[in-house]
Structure formats: C-alpha cells, structure tokens
C-alpha cells in the first residue's frame, strides 16, 4: 500500500543576476510563469517560495509536481520592472526544509 496525500519537496536554488533580486520581484514572475505552465493550484498544491535571502531561495512544491517546479524555476530568464537578465539554477531537492537549507547553504 502506497503513501497517499501531499508530500512536500523543497527545491533550493540560486539566482545569477547583476544585482540583488527582491523577494516580491521573484514572487511576481514565478506566479506568472506558474499560470503559464498550469501550476496555479490552490493551497499546498501550488509552488511556494518558502525562504529567500541574498539571491538564494527554497521553493516548496508537491512531490508529483517536482519536475514542473524545477522547469518553472529554470524558465525564468528576466526579472523586475527593468527586465534584468537572470539565470536560476537549482542546487538540491529534498524532502525536508532542513536538508535543503543545509545543502543549499541557505540560512
């Protein structure tokens, strides 16, 4: 008998950008991209920016949407009102936020 229900995955990532990206800028572009990819679900099913500091962050998602969430992150190529070019790179995917923070060097 398998596990049913929502199992969380945490994806640690870093942003390569010419300046520090604000949290609201990232959330705005992630929400728009999630709608384009059909990931704008409700509640725990949708991807969520859990931790963000100094161009490093952790996104929470469902275990079944992990690959789509990674696709969502790497599809971001520009951010902000000035459309600065950026590259989002995933570092690690984990089942616990503690491990994602440790392996992603995020405080």
PyMOL commands that set and color helices and strands:
alter all, ss='L'
color gray80, all
select helices_A, chain A and resi 23-36+43-45+63-74+97-103
alter helices_A, ss='H'
color red, helices_A
select strands_A, chain A and resi 8-17+48-53+56-62+78-79+84-94
alter strands_A, ss='S'
color yellow, strands_A
deselect
rebuild
show_as cartoon
